[in-house]
Amino acid sequence: MTGTRRTGAGLFAPDRTGTPLGTWLKIASTEPSEIMAYCGFDFVVIDLEHAPLDLTMAYRLINSAAALGVVPLVRVPDGTPSTIQKILDAGALGILVPHVDTVRQAEAVGRACRFPPHGTRGAGGTSRAGAWGLRPAADYRAAGNDDVLCIPQLESVDAVKAAPEILALDSVDAVFVGAADLSLSMGSTPASPEVQDLIGSAIGAAHAAGKRCGLAFGGVPERAAQAVRDGCGFVVLSNDASMLAEAARGLVTKFREAEGS
């Protein structure tokens, strides 16, 4: 952990050492963000899709992570340009967008992340991303186009089939396979052979495009490490709420066992 400024694009730089490792943030407090930085995570994903976090809390979590040298990404609740713009102007260095099923959807999301002529993002140089108006306008716009990651989530069979075309878009930096929702849409489980085949297909498409495919693994680092050996390009392990729950339950269980011994 360092206090130096990092960029989203730097997370996937070809000369970086080690696979980028992150975790989800779901608790509406900045302390977990600080703890994850001190523990050595490379990035955090602030979860606005599945956690009771609002835009104000997202601002605080973004700032807390960035101040400690951790790359702040945000999983937005949807792919609307207004949502994406607010999150990027809040200083997020990348977004994950759930349920991107088609090339057309991916293209729209990518354009919402980039300033003209590459996209449709509006200028908000007096925001945090623009250092409250103190950052030169050209630098603010260049950083928005070059430093910010756009990561569609592939969570259906159609999405995985479209992965080669989605990854071919210049505005898309990587993809993330949501194995839980993918398997749910198939009436299967994440560990089933048919789901694993689709995940392998997405990883292969990412490699062919010279980009990365990410996966989440809950609290099982051994599985994540094996996935990296199989080609996974970035990993999300567990989340702040589950880490707290598992640690608390473990303490209670061990105490009760010791008490009765």
N, C-alpha and C positions, 0 to 999 in steps of 0.2 A: 504494500500500500504506500502510495506517495501522494504528495499534495500538488503534483504537476498536472496541468491541464491535458486531458486526452481528447481524442476525437472519436466519433463513431467509426469512421473509415479506418482509423488506426487499429481498431479492434480486430479487423480482418486483414491487416497488412501482411504481405507474404513473408516478410522477414521477422515477424514476431516469434517469440519462443513460447511454446506450449499452446494447447487448445484453449480458446476463450471459454471461461467458466463463469456462469452467472446463477442467480437465484431470483425467484419471484418475491416481490414485496406486496403484502396484502394488509398489513396492520397500519392503521391511521396514526402513525407516530414516526418521528424521524430517527429515534434511537435504533430501530432495527437496521436502517440504512447505514448508520455509522458502524454498527457491529459487523455488518457484512464487509464493509471496507477494511476494518481492522483484521478480519479473518482471512482476507486475501482474495476475495472474489474479484474478477476482472470487470464484471458488469452486473447491474441489477435490472430487472424488468418490473416496473411499477404497473400493477395489474388493475386497470380500469374496467376490465371486462367482467371479472369474477370476484371482485372485492369491493367493499363499500367505501371506495376512495373517491373524493371529488376533485375538481380541478385545482382548488386551493391547496389541498394536501399533496397533489401531484407536483405542484410548484415547489413545495418545501422538500419533498423527497428528491426531486431532481437536483436542487441546490445542494442538499446534504451529501449526496453521492458524488457530485462533480467536485465539490470542495475538497474531498478526500481522495481524488484521483481515480474514482470508479466511473465507468461509462454508464450514464443513466439512459436506459431505454424505457419506452412506455408501450404497454399493450393497450391500444385504444379500444373503446367499446364498439366502434364501427368505423367504416372507411370514409365518412363524410369529410369533405374538404375543410369545413369549419372546425371540426374536432381536431383534425390533423394540424391545422394551422395554429390553433391555440396551444397545442402540446409542444410543437416545435418552437414557437415563440417563447414558451416557458423555459426553453433551454435544453429540452431533450435532444440527445444525440442520435436518436433513431426511434422508429416505431415498429411494432408488430401489429399487423392488421388481421383480425380473425376472419375465417370463412371467405377467403378469396378463392373463388371456384373457377374463374375464367380469365383468359388473357385480357379481355376488355376490362374486367374489374381491376386486375393488377395494373393495367396501364393507367386507369383513372387514379388509383392510389398513388402510383409513382409520380404522376403529374401534380398531384396535390402536395407532394413533398418538395418540389423543385420550383425555383423562380423562373420566370420567362427568360429566354425563349424555350427552356427545357420543360416548363410546366406552368402551373396556374397559381402557385402560392403567392399570396399578397405580401407586400412589404410591411414589416412591423418593426422597424429599426429602433423604436423606443422601448421595446420589450427586453426581457432578460437576455434573449439571444443576441440582441444588438447592444448589450451592455447599457441599457437604458438610454440609448441615443448617443453614447460615447464611442461606440465602435464605428469606424469608417464604413460608409454605406457599401462600398465595393467589397470590403472584407466580409461584412455581414452577408451579402448576397453570395459571395464565393463560398463561404463556409456552409451556407444553406444548401448549395448544390453539390459540394464536394465532400463535406464532412459527415453529413447526416445519412444514416442507414435506413433504407426502406425494405422491410422484410414481410412479405405476405405469408400468412399461415395457410397451409394446405391441409384441409380437414374433410375432404370428400374424395371419392374415387375420381370424379371428373377433374378435381383440382390437381391430383397427382398425375393424371393423364396429360394435363395441360402444362405440367412442370417445365418441359423443354422450352416451350414458347414463352412462358412467364419469365423464366430465367434468361431468355434472350433479350429481354427489355433492358435498355441501358439504365433506366431509372430504378430497377430492382437489383439490390445488392446481394441478397441471399433469400432463402426460403426456410420456413420452419414447419415441420410436419407435426400437427396436433394428433398424436396417435390415439388419444382417448376419444376425441370426436370422430376421427376417421373410422375407428372400429365401431363406435356407436352407430354411425350412419350405415354400416355394413351388417349390423346385428351380430357382431363378433367381439373379440377381445384384442387388446394391443399385442398380446403375445402370439396370436394365431398366425399360422403360416401365410395366409392370404394378406394379412395386414403387414407382416414383416416383408413380404415380397414387394408391396407397394412402397414401403419406406425405403427399401433397397433401390427401387426404381427412381425415387426422388433424389436419393444421394447420388446415384449414377448420373442423373440429369444435371445436377449441380456441378459435379466434377467435369462433365463434358463442356459446361458453360464457363468453367474457370471460376466458379463461385462456391458458396458454402450452403450446406443444408444442416439445420440444427434440430435437436430433439430434447425433450424433457424426460427425466428419469426418476422423479420423486427422490426418496432418500436412499438410492441404491447406487453408490459411486462405482462399484465394480461393473455393473451393466453399462454405465456411461462410458467407462474406460474401454470396454470391449467395443462399443459402438464407434468410438473414435478410431480404434484399430481397423474397424470395418469401413471407415470413410466419413463418419459424421464430422462436421466442421466446427460446430460449437455446441455447448451443452448447458442446459439449465437443470440444476439440482435443487429439489425440495422448495420450500418457501418459508418465510419468517414465522408464520403462524404454526405450520406443521412442526418446524424445529422446536418451537416452544412447547407444543403439545406433547411431542415425543419425549423431550427431555424431562418434562414434568411427570408424565406417566411413568417413565423409567425410574425416577427418584422415589415415587410413591410405591411402586412395585418392589423395588429393592429394600426399601425400609420395612414394608410389611413382611417380606420374606425373612429379613434379619430379625425382626421383632419376634417372629414365631419360631426361630431356630433355637 
